[in-house]
């Protein structure tokens, strides 16, 4: 027996460089599509390397409090209307492994836990208040690699031996214990049972999510190299925007809603 879909469309979206402008951290250009998505009864799942406190603020600002969010690259979930950081056991274990790395390798990685809020602000362009939220981590550690390519290979090998994965996002190298956005996506699809799923992103850490959706959208980002061609592009199951960031997000969602007769 088939199960009646609960909602017509469920959108999973990266934030920085995708729904939110890379430079201004503003989603204004995506407002028409966000309004259209709300009007058709669709859902919005924010999926980002950002922390729970960071995403809670963005979710409230965009007025989407009724859907959970995928935080810290899939390492955790922010519940509906939740704002808390969560248990920091995973983050504490991650920092311990990081600090036990050979000193020459450890010196090459500057994580958010090594920075002050002012330094995170300088590295991200966030205000110091928002940077302080970015430092409230529970599951993962983003940072900047300051060493050479050979040392990076050695660093990644060390981390792998400790059960830690490192993923490249739009700005940072993010360390975690391996959970991905796509892992959480599968659980939320089962929960919400949408007729159609969409995923939008711009960075390597979005690829599994793009491939797991009915429609994947690679959003143009002028500040980084484009993702390589992905399986599914030849059949237009995965598409690319011409416009960057929230402008591209807006155009892609409005077009898809029209194709699905949801506008």
Secondary structure by P-SEA (a helix, b strand, c coil): ccccccccbbbbbbcccccccccccccccaaaaaaaaaaabbbbbbbccccaaaaaaaaaaacccccccccccccccccccccccccaaaaaaaaaaaaaccaaaaaaccccccccaaaaaaaccccaaaaaaaaccccbbbbbbcccaaaaaaaaaaaaaacbbbbbccccccccccccaaaaaaaaaaaacccbbbbbbccccaaaaaaaccbbbbcccccccccccccccccccbbbbccccaaaaaaaaaaaaaaaccc
